């Protein structure tokens, strides 16, 4: 990538790689949050009810699930750098394509089907990008010898915060989502062109658990530690998916706030996530991974409890304030769980980091697969409060998973 030579050329290798990895996480977060911030507008554009919207959102999650088994192999076979660059460009093209469909086929059945197909492809590509950039982060963390993974995920969340801010600004000018999508798709491609070449080349992986130490096994191993790590990420992604894709509908239909206030709780969620991720590495060094994961899962549960409790109170602005507080609590809880679990999986001695991260991500991505349609169907059969209550129950089971996680011998050995 020719333009990468102009990207901080005089900086030392490790800091330059760290900034480039941060840029890749930022690109991921910006693209994803740009899409999710305009979901209420897309629902109106294609005249969807909640159940239809849930099925549309299912397509991206389904693409992630289909892609995950291949992503570990692709990253291990071709290298995380090459896959991060390839997936980054394709992800931007997906968001750009969503803009094209919104521009030329709004409110049509064909447009709705094309939109769903592009979201499916976007899910596949985003999963590949997720595995690749997390593998980059895990490898660099080993070089630093201390926890830095949550800082990378902080950049993902920061990008989401920026994306929602942009969405609020363009909303004030009544800019249609199609132009918004196309502009962000182009902007991320330009950023990747400058930073992609500075990403880290993977070192060879040597396993200590197989007879042939020169050839890492590509097979998945659903060991107890991998299942518990996956279930922890699953619970986190269920809760994240509920906020990312249904918070706007919650604010519009349940809280019934003004249109200009709809994204306030979402901003609180992202702001809390960003702030927490910037300090989590220091907290991990001080209190340990086990303590941080437990309290994070507890905050997930409390966040949904606060939102649902607030919706029962009709006094003044209480539902609005409780929604903001609840989303902030969920943001704090969700901020640490995925990066810490990815870091733990990537450091296991039994498999290459690309395979390990892809394995727990596949289990975790079921959260994004399950949450959109389940919330859509449950909200249609009952109401959105019941659907969010179900997410709170899933958060409670995440608390149990974190309690059992560090009883596994493989983690005790780290």
NORVEN-V334899 format. One record per residue. N is the residue number from 0. RES is the residue in one small letter. PHI is phi in whole degrees, -180 to 180 (none if undefined). Layout:
# NORVEN-V334899
{{N	RES	PHI} {N	RES	PHI}}
This chain:
# NORVEN-V334899
{{0	x	none} {1	x	-61} {2	x	-72} {3	x	-66} {4	x	-67} {5	x	-90} {6	x	-90} {7	x	44} {8	x	-66} {9	x	-94} {10	x	-80} {11	x	-62} {12	x	-59} {13	x	-64} {14	x	-61} {15	x	-65} {16	x	-66} {17	x	-64} {18	x	-67} {19	x	-65} {20	x	-66} {21	x	-58} {22	x	-64} {23	x	-67} {24	x	-64} {25	x	-62} {26	x	-62} {27	x	-57} {28	x	-65} {29	x	-65} {30	x	-66} {31	x	-65} {32	x	-71} {33	x	-62} {34	x	-66} {35	x	-68} {36	x	-69} {37	x	-108} {38	x	-59} {39	x	-58} {40	x	-70} {41	x	-66} {42	x	-59} {43	x	-70} {44	x	-64} {45	x	-106} {46	x	57} {47	x	-102} {48	x	-89} {49	x	-63} {50	x	-66} {51	x	-66} {52	x	-64} {53	x	-60} {54	x	-68} {55	x	-65} {56	x	-65} {57	x	-60} {58	x	-62} {59	x	-66} {60	x	-64} {61	x	-64} {62	x	-62} {63	x	-64} {64	x	-66} {65	x	-63} {66	x	-77} {67	x	-57} {68	x	-61} {69	x	-88} {70	x	-67} {71	x	-60} {72	x	-67} {73	x	-62} {74	x	-67} {75	x	-70} {76	x	-77} {77	x	-107} {78	x	97} {79	x	-69} {80	x	-64} {81	x	-63} {82	x	-72} {83	x	-65} {84	x	-69} {85	x	-60} {86	x	-66} {87	x	-62} {88	x	-66} {89	x	-66} {90	x	-63} {91	x	-61} {92	x	-65} {93	x	-63} {94	x	-64} {95	x	-61} {96	x	-67} {97	x	-60} {98	x	-65} {99	x	-64} {100	x	-64} {101	x	-63} {102	x	-76} {103	x	-103} {104	x	-133} {105	x	-71} {106	x	71} {107	x	-108} {108	x	-65} {109	x	-62} {110	x	-62} {111	x	-63} {112	x	-68} {113	x	-64} {114	x	-59} {115	x	-64} {116	x	-64} {117	x	-68} {118	x	-63} {119	x	-61} {120	x	-62} {121	x	-63} {122	x	-63} {123	x	-60} {124	x	-71} {125	x	-65} {126	x	-66} {127	x	-63} {128	x	-62} {129	x	-61} {130	x	-64} {131	x	-66} {132	x	-73} {133	x	-69} {134	x	-64} {135	x	-57} {136	x	-65} {137	x	-64} {138	x	-64} {139	x	-72} {140	x	-60} {141	x	-62} {142	x	-68} {143	x	-76} {144	x	73} {145	x	-153} {146	x	-72} {147	x	-135} {148	x	-64} {149	x	-68} {150	x	-65} {151	x	-62} {152	x	-69} {153	x	-64} {154	x	-68} {155	x	-60} {156	x	-70} {157	x	-60} {158	x	-62} {159	x	-63} {160	x	-61} {161	x	-64} {162	x	-62} {163	x	-68} {164	x	-61} {165	x	-62} {166	x	-62} {167	x	-68} {168	x	-68} {169	x	-68} {170	x	-66} {171	x	-63} {172	x	-95} {173	x	57} {174	x	-77} {175	x	-64} {176	x	-60} {177	x	-62} {178	x	-72} {179	x	-61} {180	x	-61} {181	x	-67} {182	x	-64} {183	x	-69} {184	x	-59} {185	x	-69} {186	x	-63} {187	x	-69} {188	x	-64} {189	x	-66} {190	x	-62} {191	x	-65} {192	x	-61} {193	x	-82} {194	x	-104} {195	x	-60} {196	x	-66} {197	x	-88} {198	x	-65} {199	x	-85} {200	x	-82} {201	x	-64} {202	x	-76} {203	x	-66} {204	x	-98} {205	x	-121} {206	x	-87} {207	x	-103} {208	x	-117} {209	x	-121} {210	x	-66} {211	x	-93} {212	x	-74} {213	x	-88} {214	x	-120} {215	x	-66} {216	x	-74} {217	x	-92} {218	x	-75} {219	x	-80} {220	x	-128} {221	x	-87} {222	x	-76} {223	x	-55} {224	x	-66} {225	x	-70} {226	x	-66} {227	x	-69} {228	x	-63} {229	x	-64} {230	x	-67} {231	x	-64} {232	x	-67} {233	x	-58} {234	x	-61} {235	x	-64} {236	x	-72} {237	x	-60} {238	x	-69} {239	x	-61} {240	x	-61} {241	x	-62} {242	x	-76} {243	x	-59} {244	x	-105} {245	x	-126} {246	x	-63} {247	x	-61} {248	x	-69} {249	x	-59} {250	x	-66} {251	x	-79} {252	x	-94} {253	x	-95} {254	x	-74} {255	x	57} {256	x	-84} {257	x	-68} {258	x	-59} {259	x	-72} {260	x	-104} {261	x	-59} {262	x	-94} {263	x	-64} {264	x	-65} {265	x	-63} {266	x	-64} {267	x	-64} {268	x	-58} {269	x	-69} {270	x	-63} {271	x	-64} {272	x	-64} {273	x	-62} {274	x	-60} {275	x	-67} {276	x	-67} {277	x	-71} {278	x	-111} {279	x	-64} {280	x	-58} {281	x	-67} {282	x	-66} {283	x	-64} {284	x	-63} {285	x	-85} {286	x	-111} {287	x	96} {288	x	-65} {289	x	-59} {290	x	-64} {291	x	-64} {292	x	-64} {293	x	-64} {294	x	-68} {295	x	-66} {296	x	-66} {297	x	-65} {298	x	-69} {299	x	-60} {300	x	-62} {301	x	-64} {302	x	-61} {303	x	-69} {304	x	-61} {305	x	-65} {306	x	-63} {307	x	-70} {308	x	-63} {309	x	-65} {310	x	-69} {311	x	-84} {312	x	-102} {313	x	-102} {314	x	-76} {315	x	55} {316	x	-95} {317	x	-57} {318	x	-58} {319	x	-66} {320	x	-65} {321	x	-67} {322	x	-64} {323	x	-65} {324	x	-64} {325	x	-63} {326	x	-64} {327	x	-64} {328	x	-62} {329	x	-64} {330	x	-62} {331	x	-63} {332	x	-66} {333	x	-72} {334	x	-64} {335	x	-99} {336	x	-69} {337	x	-65} {338	x	-63} {339	x	-69} {340	x	-68} {341	x	-63} {342	x	-64} {343	x	-63} {344	x	-66} {345	x	-68} {346	x	-97} {347	x	-64} {348	x	-85} {349	x	-91} {350	x	-158} {351	x	-61} {352	x	-60} {353	x	-62} {354	x	-68} {355	x	-63} {356	x	-66} {357	x	-64} {358	x	-67} {359	x	-72} {360	x	-69} {361	x	-64} {362	x	-64} {363	x	-65} {364	x	-64} {365	x	-58} {366	x	-63} {367	x	-69} {368	x	-73} {369	x	-81} {370	x	-58} {371	x	-59} {372	x	-71} {373	x	-64} {374	x	-62} {375	x	-62} {376	x	-70} {377	x	-63} {378	x	-67} {379	x	-77} {380	x	-73} {381	x	-120} {382	x	-165} {383	x	-69} {384	x	-65} {385	x	-64} {386	x	-63} {387	x	-70} {388	x	-62} {389	x	-64} {390	x	-65} {391	x	-63} {392	x	-65} {393	x	-64} {394	x	-63} {395	x	-63} {396	x	-67} {397	x	-66} {398	x	-59} {399	x	-65} {400	x	-62} {401	x	-67} {402	x	-68} {403	x	-85} {404	x	-57} {405	x	-86} {406	x	-86} {407	x	-73} {408	x	-62} {409	x	-66} {410	x	-78} {411	x	-63} {412	x	-78} {413	x	-74}}
